């Protein structure tokens, strides 16, 4: 039967009384270090992690870099032309990959890219980097 002991905010669980005594002696002598939980990363830290470790494909990095060079953003047509994507289906696949990678580091798509619908032009969209993502990319590429 497990033995539980509460010391402040910490709950110790051991199998035997001897284990508990050993653990308490180690804590008293300073031989036992308790590690505090890591603080949550900021959005900028997560964007930096995304940019440097998660965007592995040339298409993903190419899209992010192209948008970083265009602070006002690019339309889907401009992106396809600049990056040589054959169709919006290819662009959608790259966007989905970016979204999936963002989610893996605890971000939403909107933390990375902003999608605007251009008024009066039907299904024409303009994409731009979020200000935080643009800052991360500009620092990395400087």
N, CA and C of each residue as an Amber inpcrd file, in Angstrom:
protein
   426
   0.8420000  -1.1750000   0.0000000   0.0000000   0.0000000   0.0000000
   0.8880000   1.2390000   0.0000000   0.5840000   2.1710000  -0.8720000
   1.3840000   3.3850000  -0.9970000   1.1280000   4.3200000   0.1790000
   2.1680000   5.0260000   0.5600000   2.0720000   6.0230000   1.6280000
   2.2060000   7.3850000   0.9760000   1.2750000   8.2870000   1.2800000
   1.3080000   9.6440000   0.7430000   1.5550000  10.6140000   1.8820000
   2.4350000  11.5910000   1.6210000   2.7170000  12.6380000   2.6060000
   2.6730000  13.9740000   1.8960000   1.9920000  14.9290000   2.4770000
   1.8850000  16.2640000   1.8840000   2.8140000  17.1950000   2.6510000
   3.6920000  17.8680000   1.9160000   4.5990000  18.8620000   2.4850000
   4.4190000  20.1280000   1.6640000   3.7020000  21.0950000   2.2140000
   3.3800000  22.3070000   1.4670000   2.4950000  21.9580000   0.2850000
   2.9560000  22.3270000  -0.9220000   2.2090000  22.0440000  -2.1470000
   2.6260000  20.7350000  -2.7950000   3.5560000  20.0300000  -2.1650000
   4.1030000  18.8170000  -2.7590000   3.4990000  17.5890000  -2.0820000
   3.0930000  16.6280000  -2.8890000   2.5990000  15.3550000  -2.3630000
   3.6270000  14.2870000  -2.7210000   4.1540000  13.6500000  -1.6860000
   5.1070000  12.5650000  -1.8770000   4.3550000  11.2470000  -1.7860000
   4.6770000  10.3230000  -2.6700000   4.0590000   9.0040000  -2.6180000
   5.1710000   7.9600000  -2.6870000   5.2370000   7.1180000  -1.6900000
   6.2600000   6.0720000  -1.6100000   5.6010000   4.7520000  -1.2480000
   6.3450000   3.6860000  -1.3870000   5.8050000   2.3560000  -1.1150000
   5.8860000   1.9620000   0.3580000   6.9830000   2.3530000   1.0140000
   7.1630000   1.9080000   2.4020000   7.5250000   3.0850000   3.2950000
   7.3820000   2.8680000   4.6010000   7.7620000   3.8870000   5.5710000
   9.2650000   4.1520000   5.4960000  10.0460000   3.1140000   5.2290000
  11.4970000   3.2730000   5.0950000  11.8330000   4.1910000   3.9150000
  11.0990000   4.0470000   2.8060000  11.3090000   4.9250000   1.6510000
  10.9930000   6.3690000   2.0150000   9.9280000   6.5650000   2.7920000
   9.5440000   7.9060000   3.2110000  10.6250000   8.5200000   4.0900000
  11.1250000   7.7410000   5.0380000  12.1890000   8.2410000   5.9280000
  13.4410000   8.6140000   5.1110000  13.7930000   7.7690000   4.1490000
  14.9620000   8.0310000   3.3030000  14.7630000   9.3190000   2.4860000
  13.5830000   9.5000000   1.9320000  13.2710000  10.6800000   1.1350000
  13.3150000  11.9440000   1.9890000  12.7340000  11.8810000   3.1730000
  12.7480000  13.0370000   4.0780000  14.1650000  13.3700000   4.5300000
  14.9880000  12.3510000   4.7980000  16.3820000  12.5830000   5.1920000
  17.1570000  13.2400000   4.0560000  16.9130000  12.7920000   2.8300000
  17.5950000  13.3870000   1.6720000  17.1750000  14.8420000   1.4930000
  15.8930000  15.1220000   1.6850000  15.4080000  16.5040000   1.5610000
  16.0190000  17.3850000   2.6450000  16.0970000  16.8700000   3.8520000
  16.6390000  17.6250000   4.9880000  18.1170000  17.9300000   4.7890000
  18.8640000  16.9950000   4.2120000  20.3040000  17.1890000   4.0180000
  20.6190000  18.0560000   2.8020000  19.6150000  18.3450000   2.0050000
  19.8400000  19.1520000   0.8070000  20.2280000  18.3220000  -0.4060000
  20.2400000  17.0120000  -0.2810000  20.6170000  16.1330000  -1.3840000
  19.4670000  15.9300000  -2.3770000  18.3010000  16.4150000  -2.0340000
  17.1320000  16.2440000  -2.8890000  16.7300000  17.6110000  -3.4230000
  16.7090000  17.7490000  -4.7120000  16.3140000  19.0110000  -5.3170000
  14.9320000  18.8430000  -5.9360000  14.0620000  19.7810000  -5.6630000
  12.7320000  19.7680000  -6.2460000  12.7370000  20.7750000  -7.3910000
  12.3560000  20.3170000  -8.5480000  12.3470000  21.1740000  -9.7250000
  10.9740000  21.8000000  -9.8960000  10.9600000  23.1220000 -10.0020000
   9.7040000  23.8260000 -10.2240000   9.2320000  23.5680000 -11.6570000
   7.9300000  23.5410000 -11.8650000   7.4420000  23.3490000 -13.2260000
   7.8460000  24.5200000 -14.1150000   8.0990000  24.2280000 -15.3650000
   8.5010000  25.2680000 -16.3030000   7.3530000  26.2450000 -16.5290000
   7.7100000  27.5000000 -16.6810000   6.6940000  28.5090000 -16.9790000
   6.2360000  28.3340000 -18.4160000   4.9900000  28.6330000 -18.6880000
   4.5080000  28.5090000 -20.0680000   5.2850000  29.4440000 -20.9940000
   5.5130000  28.9710000 -22.2050000   6.2110000  29.7970000 -23.1890000
   5.2930000  30.9190000 -23.6680000   5.9020000  32.0330000 -24.0290000
   5.1300000  33.1240000 -24.6020000   4.8140000  32.7920000 -26.0640000
   3.9030000  33.5480000 -26.6350000   3.5520000  33.3450000 -28.0470000
   4.7890000  33.5400000 -28.9190000   5.5880000  34.5670000 -28.6120000
   6.7870000  34.8260000 -29.4170000   7.7670000  33.6610000 -29.3200000
   7.9220000  33.0790000 -28.1310000   8.8100000  31.9230000 -27.9860000
   8.2910000  30.7360000 -28.7910000   6.9970000  30.5580000 -28.7980000
   6.4150000  29.4520000 -29.5650000   6.5490000  29.6930000 -31.0710000
   6.3730000  30.9510000 -31.4950000   6.5570000  31.2760000 -32.9110000
   8.0020000  31.0460000 -33.3290000   8.9320000  31.4010000 -32.4600000
  10.3560000  31.1810000 -32.7460000  10.6320000  29.6860000 -32.8820000
  10.0780000  28.8960000 -31.9750000  10.2370000  27.4360000 -32.0450000
   9.6270000  26.9110000 -33.3490000   8.4520000  27.3920000 -33.6930000
   7.8000000  26.9840000 -34.9400000   8.6980000  27.2760000 -36.1330000
   9.2010000  28.4970000 -36.2020000   9.9980000  28.9120000 -37.3620000
  11.2990000  28.1220000 -37.4730000  11.9570000  27.9070000 -36.3580000
  13.2780000  27.2800000 -36.4070000  13.2570000  25.7550000 -36.3900000
  12.1960000  25.1550000 -35.8640000  12.2260000  23.6950000 -35.7380000
  11.0880000  22.9580000 -36.4300000   9.9710000  23.5930000 -36.6770000
   8.8100000  22.8570000 -37.1810000   8.5400000  23.0650000 -38.6690000
   8.9760000  24.1860000 -39.2330000   8.7040000  24.4460000 -40.6440000
   9.8130000  23.8140000 -41.4790000   9.6590000  22.5320000 -41.7600000
  10.7240000  21.7830000 -42.4050000  10.7050000  21.8240000 -43.9180000
   9.5490000  21.9730000 -44.5090000   9.5100000  21.8930000 -45.9740000
   9.8680000  23.2400000 -46.5990000  10.4600000  23.1530000 -47.7960000
  10.8230000  24.3730000 -48.5300000   9.5910000  25.2040000 -48.8550000
   8.4700000  24.5250000 -49.1060000   7.2420000  25.2560000 -49.4320000
   6.7450000  26.0640000 -48.2420000   6.7770000  25.4670000 -47.0440000
   6.3260000  26.1870000 -45.8460000   7.2370000  27.3820000 -45.5730000
   8.5400000  27.1480000 -45.5830000   9.4860000  28.2290000 -45.3050000
   9.4180000  29.2940000 -46.4060000   9.2600000  28.8440000 -47.6530000
   9.1580000  29.7890000 -48.7710000   7.9510000  30.7020000 -48.6290000
   6.8290000  30.1300000 -48.2380000   5.6190000  30.9290000 -48.0420000
   5.8120000  31.9400000 -46.9170000   6.3520000  31.4910000 -45.7980000
   6.5560000  32.3840000 -44.6560000   7.5220000  33.5110000 -45.0320000
   8.6020000  33.1860000 -45.7230000   9.5740000  34.2130000 -46.1150000
   8.9780000  35.1940000 -47.1270000   8.2010000  34.6810000 -48.0740000
   7.5610000  35.5630000 -49.0610000   6.6130000  36.5360000 -48.3790000
   5.8560000  36.0530000 -47.4060000   4.9340000  36.9310000 -46.6880000
   5.6770000  37.9140000 -45.7850000   6.8340000  37.5180000 -45.2820000
   7.6340000  38.4330000 -44.4590000   8.1410000  39.6040000 -45.2890000
   8.4120000  39.3500000 -46.5670000   8.8810000  40.4150000 -47.4660000
   7.7380000  41.3140000 -47.9410000   6.5090000  40.9240000 -47.6730000
   5.3350000  41.6880000 -48.1200000   4.4980000  42.0590000 -46.8980000
   4.8320000  43.1430000 -46.2050000   4.1300000  43.4720000 -44.9610000
   2.6190000  43.6290000 -45.1220000   2.1650000  44.0330000 -46.3120000
   0.7280000  44.1740000 -46.5410000   0.0880000  42.8700000 -46.9820000
   0.9130000  41.8410000 -47.1600000   0.4000000  40.5380000 -47.5400000
   0.3830000  40.3130000 -49.0350000   0.0120000  39.1120000 -49.4040000
  -0.0830000  38.7100000 -50.8060000  -1.3980000  37.9810000 -51.0190000
  -1.9580000  38.1390000 -52.2050000  -3.1640000  37.3850000 -52.5400000
  -2.7650000  35.9480000 -52.8300000  -3.7560000  35.0710000 -52.8310000
  -3.4610000  33.6790000 -53.1490000  -2.8600000  33.5600000 -54.5490000
  -3.3260000  34.3840000 -55.4830000  -2.7850000  34.3700000 -56.8470000
  -1.3250000  34.8040000 -56.8530000  -0.9970000  35.8420000 -56.1020000
   0.3870000  36.3190000 -56.0210000   1.2970000  35.2770000 -55.3790000
   0.8030000  34.6090000 -54.3680000   1.5910000  33.5620000 -53.7080000
   1.8580000  32.4180000 -54.6710000   0.8160000  31.9610000 -55.3570000
   0.9920000  30.8560000 -56.3090000   2.0090000  31.2210000 -57.3750000
   1.9290000  32.4440000 -57.8870000   2.8600000  32.9020000 -58.9150000
   4.2850000  32.9980000 -58.3740000   4.4500000  33.5950000 -57.2020000
   5.7810000  33.8000000 -56.6220000   6.4650000  32.4830000 -56.2540000
   5.6830000  31.5230000 -55.7840000   6.2760000  30.2710000 -55.3070000
   6.1220000  29.1020000 -56.2780000   5.4500000  29.3560000 -57.3980000
   5.3010000  28.3140000 -58.4160000   4.3250000  27.2110000 -58.0530000
   3.3420000  27.5340000 -57.2400000   2.3160000  26.5500000 -56.8920000
   1.3510000  26.4300000 -58.0610000   1.0140000  25.2150000 -58.4390000
   0.1630000  24.9770000 -59.5990000  -1.2900000  25.3770000 -59.3720000
  -1.7500000  25.2970000 -58.1230000  -3.1620000  25.5650000 -57.8700000
  -3.3710000  25.9920000 -56.4290000  -4.5790000  26.4170000 -56.1450000
  -4.9300000  26.7490000 -54.7700000  -4.9430000  25.5080000 -53.8790000
  -5.0940000  24.3360000 -54.4880000  -5.0630000  23.0970000 -53.7200000
  -3.6750000  22.8870000 -53.1110000  -2.6330000  23.1990000 -53.8710000
  -1.2620000  23.0910000 -53.3590000  -1.0670000  24.1000000 -52.2330000
  -1.5340000  25.3250000 -52.4500000  -1.4290000  26.3640000 -51.4180000
  -2.1830000  25.9420000 -50.1540000  -3.3560000  25.3740000 -50.3200000
  -4.1480000  24.9190000 -49.1760000  -3.4060000  23.8330000 -48.3980000
  -2.7130000  22.9560000 -49.1040000  -1.9380000  21.9120000 -48.4410000
  -0.7960000  22.4870000 -47.6160000  -0.1250000  23.5000000 -48.1450000
   0.9660000  24.1580000 -47.4150000   0.4050000  24.8740000 -46.1830000
  -0.7250000  25.5560000 -46.3620000  -1.3630000  26.2450000 -45.2320000
  -1.7740000  25.2430000 -44.1500000  -2.3070000  24.1010000 -44.5640000
  -2.7150000  23.0790000 -43.5920000  -1.5060000  22.5500000 -42.8270000
  -0.3970000  22.3830000 -43.5180000   0.8310000  21.9220000 -42.8520000
   1.3250000  22.9440000 -41.8360000   1.2810000  24.2080000 -42.2040000
   1.6880000  25.2700000 -41.2840000   0.7630000  25.2730000 -40.0730000
  -0.5310000  25.1460000 -40.3090000  -1.5090000  25.1240000 -39.2180000
  -1.2550000  23.9490000 -38.2780000  -0.9790000  22.7870000 -38.8450000
  -0.7130000  21.5890000 -38.0380000   0.5510000  21.7800000 -37.1930000
   1.5860000  22.3410000 -37.7910000   2.8290000  22.5860000 -37.0540000
   2.6390000  23.6400000 -35.9710000   1.8260000  24.6520000 -36.2560000
   1.5330000  25.6700000 -35.2400000   0.8150000  25.0330000 -34.0560000
  -0.1410000  24.1890000 -34.3520000  -0.8870000  23.5190000 -33.2830000
   0.0330000  22.6560000 -32.4240000   1.0380000  22.0550000 -33.0500000
   1.9700000  21.1870000 -32.3200000   2.7790000  21.9440000 -31.2720000
   2.9470000  23.2570000 -31.4640000   3.6760000  24.0600000 -30.4710000
   2.7270000  24.9340000 -29.6500000   1.4250000  24.6440000 -29.7400000
   0.4540000  25.3450000 -28.9040000  -0.0500000  26.6640000 -29.4560000
  -0.0080000  26.8180000 -30.7690000  -0.4800000  28.0550000 -31.4030000
  -1.6820000  27.7780000 -32.3020000  -2.4340000  28.8250000 -32.5680000
  -3.5030000  28.7550000 -33.5580000  -2.9770000  29.3200000 -34.8800000
  -3.6470000  28.9900000 -35.9580000  -3.2680000  29.4810000 -37.2870000
  -3.1410000  30.9970000 -37.2840000  -4.0500000  31.6780000 -36.5760000
  -4.0710000  33.1400000 -36.5440000  -2.8500000  33.7330000 -35.8560000
  -2.1590000  32.9490000 -35.0430000  -0.9150000  33.4340000 -34.4420000
   0.1770000  33.5620000 -35.5020000   0.0410000  32.8020000 -36.5860000
   1.0590000  32.7610000 -37.6330000   0.6410000  33.5940000 -38.8370000
  -0.5210000  33.2770000 -39.3790000  -1.0050000  33.9300000 -40.5940000
  -2.3750000  34.5520000 -40.3710000  -2.5820000  35.6720000 -41.0460000
  -3.8810000  36.3420000 -41.0250000  -4.4360000  36.2580000 -42.4400000
  -5.6880000  35.8490000 -42.5500000  -6.3420000  35.6890000 -43.8520000
  -7.4510000  36.7290000 -43.9700000  -7.3340000  37.5940000 -44.9780000
  -8.3450000  38.6220000 -45.2260000  -9.0740000  38.3030000 -46.5260000
 -10.3850000  38.4900000 -46.5400000 -11.1630000  38.3500000 -47.7670000
 -11.2430000  39.7160000 -48.4160000 -10.8730000  39.7920000 -49.6820000
 -10.9140000  41.0700000 -50.3900000 -12.3430000  41.3370000 -50.8460000
 -12.8710000  42.4680000 -50.4480000 -14.2680000  42.8190000 -50.7290000
 -14.5120000  42.9450000 -52.2250000 -15.6350000  42.3740000 -52.6470000
 -16.0700000  42.5200000 -54.0300000 -15.3280000  41.6510000 -55.0260000
 -14.4250000  40.8390000 -54.5750000 -13.6490000  40.0190000 -55.5020000
 -13.9680000  38.5290000 -55.3800000 -15.1140000  38.2080000 -54.8590000
 -15.4740000  36.8000000 -54.7350000 -14.5830000  36.0880000 -53.7430000
 -13.9900000  34.9990000 -54.1850000 -13.1840000  34.1720000 -53.2940000
 -11.6950000  34.4870000 -53.4170000 -11.3480000  35.7680000 -53.3790000
  -9.9380000  36.1580000 -53.4310000  -9.4950000  36.5320000 -52.0240000
  -8.3960000  35.9410000 -51.5940000  -7.9170000  36.1540000 -50.2380000
  -6.5410000  36.7970000 -50.2480000  -6.2660000  37.5610000 -49.2060000
  -4.9340000  38.1260000 -48.9870000  -4.4350000  37.5600000 -47.6780000
  -3.2050000  37.0430000 -47.7120000  -2.5820000  36.4650000 -46.5270000
  -1.4250000  37.3490000 -46.1010000  -1.2590000  37.4690000 -44.8010000
  -0.1160000  38.1950000 -44.2570000   0.2950000  37.5290000 -42.9560000
   1.5470000  37.7590000 -42.5710000   2.0090000  37.2140000 -41.3040000
   1.4520000  38.0460000 -40.1680000   1.2130000  37.4050000 -39.0440000
   0.8580000  38.1740000 -37.8510000   2.0600000  39.0520000 -37.5210000
   1.8450000  40.1760000 -36.8630000   2.9900000  41.0490000 -36.5280000
   4.0740000  40.3070000 -35.7300000   3.6680000  39.4410000 -34.8280000
   4.6420000  38.7040000 -34.0130000   5.4590000  37.7320000 -34.8720000
   4.7850000  37.0360000 -35.7970000   5.4950000  36.0920000 -36.6580000
   6.4370000  36.8330000 -37.5990000   5.9920000  37.9440000 -38.1120000
   6.8480000  38.7370000 -39.0090000   8.1030000  39.1740000 -38.2770000
   7.9570000  39.5830000 -37.0330000   9.1140000  39.9980000 -36.2370000
  10.0970000  38.8420000 -36.0400000   9.5750000  37.6580000 -35.7670000
  10.4210000  36.4740000 -35.5870000  11.2050000  36.1890000 -36.8770000
  10.5100000  36.2260000 -38.0080000  11.1600000  35.9200000 -39.2960000
  12.2030000  36.9910000 -39.6420000  11.8510000  38.2450000 -39.4510000
  12.7870000  39.3270000 -39.7940000  14.0540000  39.2470000 -38.9430000
  13.9130000  38.9220000 -37.6660000  15.0870000  38.7500000 -36.8000000
  15.9400000  37.5720000 -37.2710000  15.2880000  36.4750000 -37.6180000
  16.0040000  35.2640000 -38.0220000  16.7380000  35.4580000 -39.3450000
  16.1650000  36.2380000 -40.2170000  16.7500000  36.4020000 -41.5580000
  17.6650000  37.6050000 -41.6570000  17.8250000  38.3570000 -40.5690000
  18.6810000  39.5600000 -40.5890000  20.1460000  39.1920000 -40.6310000
